[in-house]
Amino acid sequence: MRADATKSGPAKADSRTTSGIAFGGRPDRQYYFAYGANMNAAQMAERCSRPVVFAVAKLPGHRIGFHGRSEVWDGALETAVPAPGHDLWGVVYELTFMDLQRLDEWQDARLDGGGNYFHYPAQVTDAAGGALTALLYKKDLLGPARAPSREYLERIVQGATARGLPADYVESLRRTASVPASYPVPDRGDTLREIRVITSCSECGA
């Protein structure tokens, strides 16, 4: 089920995004569960100004799947797929609501369902067995499963390794079928410039 969206904070983000959902975390922050490329520290540093790693955690009854196609990476992107008996491992970040709005732009998360992802609230379990309510990004329409580019998969594996996910889970990620990109990736074109214009306080007039 799709979460209701409310705006918060001073940023004038694109109204199509699903930012500002307060499901977990401190009153001024949001718990966000990253299970794919956003586990990578370099990628999160580019997308968010103050991401704080809160815990390594798992989402029971799910696995990682790859669907659709990203021109930026020349391959499929990850999503959480229901899978009884499986655990989807990842990292829980604490994000400011401004950073969540920035991340919505990067993930192309939209209220109308027309983007790549939507907000999905879920209960994850940390290493100590504690339950956390967190937000994750999930694809709305999957279509057939497709292979990610080898370069994109490596970014996910690097993040999972650096964050200390279980070794057997990291190895299962590494064994995921992938294909080499047919051109140099990531190929963002004007995407990076457009996102920085939308999400920069100095340029949005806030």
Contacts in CASP RR format, 6 or more apart in sequence:
PFRMAT RR
TARGET T0000
AUTHOR 0000-0000-0000
METHOD contacts of the structure
MODEL  1
MRADATKSGPAKADSRTTSGIAFGGRPDRQYYFAYGANMNAAQMAERCSR
PVVFAVAKLPGHRIGFHGRSEVWDGALETAVPAPGHDLWGVVYELTFMDL
QRLDEWQDARLDGGGNYFHYPAQVTDAAGGALTALLYKKDLLGPARAPSR
EYLERIVQGATARGLPADYVESLRRTASVPASYPVPDRGDTLREIRVITS
CSECGA
2 113 0 8 1.000
2 118 0 8 1.000
2 119 0 8 1.000
2 120 0 8 1.000
3 18 0 8 1.000
3 21 0 8 1.000
3 23 0 8 1.000
3 118 0 8 1.000
3 119 0 8 1.000
3 120 0 8 1.000
3 121 0 8 1.000
3 135 0 8 1.000
4 21 0 8 1.000
5 18 0 8 1.000
5 19 0 8 1.000
5 20 0 8 1.000
5 21 0 8 1.000
5 111 0 8 1.000
5 119 0 8 1.000
6 20 0 8 1.000
6 21 0 8 1.000
6 22 0 8 1.000
7 13 0 8 1.000
7 19 0 8 1.000
7 20 0 8 1.000
8 20 0 8 1.000
8 22 0 8 1.000
8 97 0 8 1.000
9 97 0 8 1.000
9 98 0 8 1.000
10 98 0 8 1.000
10 201 0 8 1.000
10 206 0 8 1.000
11 98 0 8 1.000
11 101 0 8 1.000
11 199 0 8 1.000
11 201 0 8 1.000
11 204 0 8 1.000
11 206 0 8 1.000
12 204 0 8 1.000
12 205 0 8 1.000
12 206 0 8 1.000
13 19 0 8 1.000
13 101 0 8 1.000
13 102 0 8 1.000
13 104 0 8 1.000
13 105 0 8 1.000
13 198 0 8 1.000
13 199 0 8 1.000
14 104 0 8 1.000
14 105 0 8 1.000
14 198 0 8 1.000
15 111 0 8 1.000
16 110 0 8 1.000
16 111 0 8 1.000
16 112 0 8 1.000
17 101 0 8 1.000
17 104 0 8 1.000
17 105 0 8 1.000
17 109 0 8 1.000
17 110 0 8 1.000
17 111 0 8 1.000
18 104 0 8 1.000
18 109 0 8 1.000
18 110 0 8 1.000
18 111 0 8 1.000
18 118 0 8 1.000
18 119 0 8 1.000
19 97 0 8 1.000
19 100 0 8 1.000
19 101 0 8 1.000
19 103 0 8 1.000
19 104 0 8 1.000
19 109 0 8 1.000
20 30 0 8 1.000
20 97 0 8 1.000
20 100 0 8 1.000
20 101 0 8 1.000
21 30 0 8 1.000
21 100 0 8 1.000
21 119 0 8 1.000
21 121 0 8 1.000
21 135 0 8 1.000
22 30 0 8 1.000
23 30 0 8 1.000
23 31 0 8 1.000
23 121 0 8 1.000
23 133 0 8 1.000
23 134 0 8 1.000
23 135 0 8 1.000
24 30 0 8 1.000
24 31 0 8 1.000
24 132 0 8 1.000
24 133 0 8 1.000
24 134 0 8 1.000
24 135 0 8 1.000
25 31 0 8 1.000
25 94 0 8 1.000
25 132 0 8 1.000
26 94 0 8 1.000
28 96 0 8 1.000
28 97 0 8 1.000
29 52 0 8 1.000
29 94 0 8 1.000
29 95 0 8 1.000
29 96 0 8 1.000
29 97 0 8 1.000
30 94 0 8 1.000
30 95 0 8 1.000
30 96 0 8 1.000
30 97 0 8 1.000
30 100 0 8 1.000
30 135 0 8 1.000
31 54 0 8 1.000
31 92 0 8 1.000
31 93 0 8 1.000
31 94 0 8 1.000
31 95 0 8 1.000
31 132 0 8 1.000
31 133 0 8 1.000
31 134 0 8 1.000
31 135 0 8 1.000
32 92 0 8 1.000
32 93 0 8 1.000
32 94 0 8 1.000
32 95 0 8 1.000
32 100 0 8 1.000
32 103 0 8 1.000
32 134 0 8 1.000
32 135 0 8 1.000
32 136 0 8 1.000
33 57 0 8 1.000
33 59 0 8 1.000
33 90 0 8 1.000
33 91 0 8 1.000
33 92 0 8 1.000
33 93 0 8 1.000
33 122 0 8 1.000
33 124 0 8 1.000
33 134 0 8 1.000
33 135 0 8 1.000
33 136 0 8 1.000
34 44 0 8 1.000
34 90 0 8 1.000
34 91 0 8 1.000
34 92 0 8 1.000
34 93 0 8 1.000
34 136 0 8 1.000
35 59 0 8 1.000
35 64 0 8 1.000
35 78 0 8 1.000
35 80 0 8 1.000
35 88 0 8 1.000
35 89 0 8 1.000
35 90 0 8 1.000
35 91 0 8 1.000
35 136 0 8 1.000
36 64 0 8 1.000
36 78 0 8 1.000
36 90 0 8 1.000
36 156 0 8 1.000
36 160 0 8 1.000
37 43 0 8 1.000
37 78 0 8 1.000
37 152 0 8 1.000
37 155 0 8 1.000
37 156 0 8 1.000
38 44 0 8 1.000
38 47 0 8 1.000
38 103 0 8 1.000
39 90 0 8 1.000
39 91 0 8 1.000
39 156 0 8 1.000
39 159 0 8 1.000
39 160 0 8 1.000
39 162 0 8 1.000
39 163 0 8 1.000
39 165 0 8 1.000
40 155 0 8 1.000
40 156 0 8 1.000
40 158 0 8 1.000
40 159 0 8 1.000
40 162 0 8 1.000
41 159 0 8 1.000
41 162 0 8 1.000
43 155 0 8 1.000
44 51 0 8 1.000
44 93 0 8 1.000
45 51 0 8 1.000
47 99 0 8 1.000
47 102 0 8 1.000
47 103 0 8 1.000
47 106 0 8 1.000
48 93 0 8 1.000
48 95 0 8 1.000
48 99 0 8 1.000
48 102 0 8 1.000
48 103 0 8 1.000
49 96 0 8 1.000
49 98 0 8 1.000
49 99 0 8 1.000
49 102 0 8 1.000
50 95 0 8 1.000
50 96 0 8 1.000
50 99 0 8 1.000
51 93 0 8 1.000
51 94 0 8 1.000
51 95 0 8 1.000
51 99 0 8 1.000
52 93 0 8 1.000
52 94 0 8 1.000
52 95 0 8 1.000
53 91 0 8 1.000
53 92 0 8 1.000
53 93 0 8 1.000
53 163 0 8 1.000
54 92 0 8 1.000
54 93 0 8 1.000
54 94 0 8 1.000
54 132 0 8 1.000
55 91 0 8 1.000
55 92 0 8 1.000
55 126 0 8 1.000
55 127 0 8 1.000
55 132 0 8 1.000
56 89 0 8 1.000
56 90 0 8 1.000
56 91 0 8 1.000
56 92 0 8 1.000
56 126 0 8 1.000
56 127 0 8 1.000
56 163 0 8 1.000
56 164 0 8 1.000
56 165 0 8 1.000
57 89 0 8 1.000
57 90 0 8 1.000
57 91 0 8 1.000
57 92 0 8 1.000
57 124 0 8 1.000
57 125 0 8 1.000
57 126 0 8 1.000
57 127 0 8 1.000
57 132 0 8 1.000
57 134 0 8 1.000
58 87 0 8 1.000
58 88 0 8 1.000
58 89 0 8 1.000
58 90 0 8 1.000
58 124 0 8 1.000
58 125 0 8 1.000
59 80 0 8 1.000
59 87 0 8 1.000
59 88 0 8 1.000
59 89 0 8 1.000
59 90 0 8 1.000
59 122 0 8 1.000
59 124 0 8 1.000
59 125 0 8 1.000
59 136 0 8 1.000
60 85 0 8 1.000
60 87 0 8 1.000
60 125 0 8 1.000
61 82 0 8 1.000
61 83 0 8 1.000
61 84 0 8 1.000
61 85 0 8 1.000
61 86 0 8 1.000
61 87 0 8 1.000
61 88 0 8 1.000
62 80 0 8 1.000
62 81 0 8 1.000
62 82 0 8 1.000
62 83 0 8 1.000
62 86 0 8 1.000
62 87 0 8 1.000
62 88 0 8 1.000
63 80 0 8 1.000
63 81 0 8 1.000
63 83 0 8 1.000
63 86 0 8 1.000
63 87 0 8 1.000
63 88 0 8 1.000
64 78 0 8 1.000
64 79 0 8 1.000
64 80 0 8 1.000
64 81 0 8 1.000
64 88 0 8 1.000
64 173 0 8 1.000
64 176 0 8 1.000
65 78 0 8 1.000
65 79 0 8 1.000
65 80 0 8 1.000
65 81 0 8 1.000
65 145 0 8 1.000
66 75 0 8 1.000
66 76 0 8 1.000
66 77 0 8 1.000
66 78 0 8 1.000
66 79 0 8 1.000
66 145 0 8 1.000
66 146 0 8 1.000
66 147 0 8 1.000
66 148 0 8 1.000
66 176 0 8 1.000
67 76 0 8 1.000
67 77 0 8 1.000
67 79 0 8 1.000
67 139 0 8 1.000
67 142 0 8 1.000
67 143 0 8 1.000
67 144 0 8 1.000
67 145 0 8 1.000
67 146 0 8 1.000
68 75 0 8 1.000
68 76 0 8 1.000
68 77 0 8 1.000
68 139 0 8 1.000
68 142 0 8 1.000
68 143 0 8 1.000
68 146 0 8 1.000
69 75 0 8 1.000
69 76 0 8 1.000
69 77 0 8 1.000
69 146 0 8 1.000
70 76 0 8 1.000
70 77 0 8 1.000
70 116 0 8 1.000
70 152 0 8 1.000
71 187 0 8 1.000
72 185 0 8 1.000
72 186 0 8 1.000
72 187 0 8 1.000
72 188 0 8 1.000
72 191 0 8 1.000
73 148 0 8 1.000
73 149 0 8 1.000
73 151 0 8 1.000
73 152 0 8 1.000
73 181 0 8 1.000
73 185 0 8 1.000
73 186 0 8 1.000
74 149 0 8 1.000
74 181 0 8 1.000
74 182 0 8 1.000
74 183 0 8 1.000
74 185 0 8 1.000
74 187 0 8 1.000
75 146 0 8 1.000
75 147 0 8 1.000
75 148 0 8 1.000
75 149 0 8 1.000
75 152 0 8 1.000
75 179 0 8 1.000
75 181 0 8 1.000
76 145 0 8 1.000
76 146 0 8 1.000
76 147 0 8 1.000
76 148 0 8 1.000
77 116 0 8 1.000
77 139 0 8 1.000
77 148 0 8 1.000
77 152 0 8 1.000
78 148 0 8 1.000
78 156 0 8 1.000
79 117 0 8 1.000
79 137 0 8 1.000
79 138 0 8 1.000
79 139 0 8 1.000
79 142 0 8 1.000
80 88 0 8 1.000
80 120 0 8 1.000
80 122 0 8 1.000
80 136 0 8 1.000
80 138 0 8 1.000
81 142 0 8 1.000
87 169 0 8 1.000
89 160 0 8 1.000
89 165 0 8 1.000
89 166 0 8 1.000
89 169 0 8 1.000
90 160 0 8 1.000
90 163 0 8 1.000
90 165 0 8 1.000
91 163 0 8 1.000
91 165 0 8 1.000
92 124 0 8 1.000
92 126 0 8 1.000
92 132 0 8 1.000
92 134 0 8 1.000
95 103 0 8 1.000
98 199 0 8 1.000
98 201 0 8 1.000
100 135 0 8 1.000
101 199 0 8 1.000
102 195 0 8 1.000
102 199 0 8 1.000
103 109 0 8 1.000
105 195 0 8 1.000
105 198 0 8 1.000
105 199 0 8 1.000
106 195 0 8 1.000
107 116 0 8 1.000
107 117 0 8 1.000
107 137 0 8 1.000
108 115 0 8 1.000
108 116 0 8 1.000
108 117 0 8 1.000
109 115 0 8 1.000
109 116 0 8 1.000
109 117 0 8 1.000
109 118 0 8 1.000
109 119 0 8 1.000
109 137 0 8 1.000
110 118 0 8 1.000
113 140 0 8 1.000
114 140 0 8 1.000
115 140 0 8 1.000
116 139 0 8 1.000
117 137 0 8 1.000
117 138 0 8 1.000
117 139 0 8 1.000
117 140 0 8 1.000
118 137 0 8 1.000
118 138 0 8 1.000
118 139 0 8 1.000
118 140 0 8 1.000
119 135 0 8 1.000
119 136 0 8 1.000
119 137 0 8 1.000
120 135 0 8 1.000
120 136 0 8 1.000
120 137 0 8 1.000
120 138 0 8 1.000
121 133 0 8 1.000
121 134 0 8 1.000
121 135 0 8 1.000
122 133 0 8 1.000
122 134 0 8 1.000
122 135 0 8 1.000
122 136 0 8 1.000
123 131 0 8 1.000
123 132 0 8 1.000
123 133 0 8 1.000
123 134 0 8 1.000
124 131 0 8 1.000
124 132 0 8 1.000
124 134 0 8 1.000
125 131 0 8 1.000
125 132 0 8 1.000
126 132 0 8 1.000
147 177 0 8 1.000
147 178 0 8 1.000
147 179 0 8 1.000
148 156 0 8 1.000
148 176 0 8 1.000
148 178 0 8 1.000
149 178 0 8 1.000
149 179 0 8 1.000
149 180 0 8 1.000
149 181 0 8 1.000
149 185 0 8 1.000
150 178 0 8 1.000
150 179 0 8 1.000
150 180 0 8 1.000
150 181 0 8 1.000
151 180 0 8 1.000
151 181 0 8 1.000
151 185 0 8 1.000
151 186 0 8 1.000
152 178 0 8 1.000
152 181 0 8 1.000
152 185 0 8 1.000
153 173 0 8 1.000
153 174 0 8 1.000
153 176 0 8 1.000
153 178 0 8 1.000
156 173 0 8 1.000
157 170 0 8 1.000
157 173 0 8 1.000
157 174 0 8 1.000
160 169 0 8 1.000
160 170 0 8 1.000
160 173 0 8 1.000
161 170 0 8 1.000
164 170 0 8 1.000
196 203 0 8 1.000
197 203 0 8 1.000
198 204 0 8 1.000
END
